[in-house]
Amino acid sequence: MFSDKANSIFQDAINTYKIKNTVDQPFTNKYDKNEDVIAHLLYRKCWIDTVQWAYEDIIRDPNIDPVDALALKRKIDASNQDRTDTVEYIDSYFLDKYKDVTPKADATINTESPAWGIDRLSILALKIYHMNIEATRTDASDAHRAACQKKLDVLLEQRVDLSTAIDTLLKDIENGDKYMKVYKQMKMYNDDELNPVLRASK
């Protein structure tokens, strides 16, 4: 199943990042895009999410220097754009993979493309990783660990459901029961011509 591969790669990306556990570490993709393009994209996607998770933790420090916070906000904005671009590359992979499939006359469209479901699966991997830490913290109270374990159980169930939904969607597309129609994300706030503040500053 595709989701098995994705979940394994996401866990690999998180574990590798956590070895150094710093946002300043260089990124090296373990997967050659010429040999396995989707693995290359999945690993990059989860790495982006893992770094951004750390950014979001850091920027919530109540004592952060305002200048540092602004610089970090810029990094978060850039990371969000990188995330969106990577999701669209993943969808392009599936569009190419299924380009020769002729949808059935009664084929339907899904509420989201495969890649945006995969985006949620990557972020879910991070939630599971961090909730597991909280559920097993030896310096936390029994009540804290128990509450986090309940949340972890829900997250694990959610991963099963989401993985199943993604695999089903891909099979439906492959069989012609559903078809892909991708709308590129038309983000406006990073565009010099579409953001009035940026346009005025030129």
PyMOL commands that set and color helices and strands:
alter all, ss='L'
color gray80, all
select helices_A, chain A and resi 2-20+37-59+66-97+114-135+142-175+196-201
alter helices_A, ss='H'
color red, helices_A
select strands_A, chain A and resi 108-109+178-179
alter strands_A, ss='S'
color yellow, strands_A
deselect
rebuild
show_as cartoon
